[in-house]
Amino acid sequence: MPGVHDHVIPDDATDATDAAHRCVAGDRPMLVWVLALAMALVVGGCGTTVSAGSELTVYVSAPLRGADRPDGVEVVAGATRALEDAGGEAGGVPVTLEVLDDAEQLPPAAGGTGWSQAQVAANARAATEDSTAMAYIGELQSDATRVSAPITNEAGVLQISPGPVAAELLAEPGGNDVPEDFQPTGERTLGALVTPASIRSGSYRDYGYEAMALILDSIERAEDPLSRADVIAGFLTTVDRESRLGTYSVGPTGLAAFAGP
């Protein structure tokens, strides 16, 4: 499985450079030709980290059991549709979707099923430990996002919440500084969609679509689509930006407004 930051310099480039050193005292035209060849090979090897076999994964963490299952299913359906509309790729790299259930079966006396702190944390860790993981869509509840956001932040993975998010998760109260209680590295990695205070059941499909659309476009715009940091940079600093799947703006705190296709 390819590494996120792998750069490969062809063996031929080293051979050509050695040949240039050997002919310094000899024929200068030969020296110029060999140096030009060496530079061409090195540039060709380092110009991009995208190589055959590269792939990226976007994780979705949502409730797939219990009372919140319909909303979780809608998020997954929306994200799946966006990936299909994008042709299953971004930045020339194939993208796959990995769906994780953040609900945990509880005893009947405890109210059936609901999101579990342990399960949310496990989902976030599973994503961050996958070297192909470039982004994480989740959670549907703000309190659950409080659990996953610090984990994805520590790993530098872009996280987009398709559900409501408390303002303090995105910025320090009274300003736009990164809230280190929830994004402990001090680098912004959490984004959220502008959503109404109360979301109708079924509209989560739209938010799943929009979250995936934002992620795919951020990969497209990244200088290196296999770099988590570059993808985050591609998500931020965005104003009225058109993409293949819609037009949107992202504010300085990571709050995104999607205008649709």
Helices and strands as residue ranges (DSSP letters): H 11-22, H 28-46, E 56-62, H 69-85, E 89-90, E 93-101, E 103-105, G 108-110, E 113-115, H 117-128, E 133-137, H 142-154, E 158-161, H 167-170, E 190-193, H 204-221, H 228-235, E 238-243, E 246-250, E 255-260
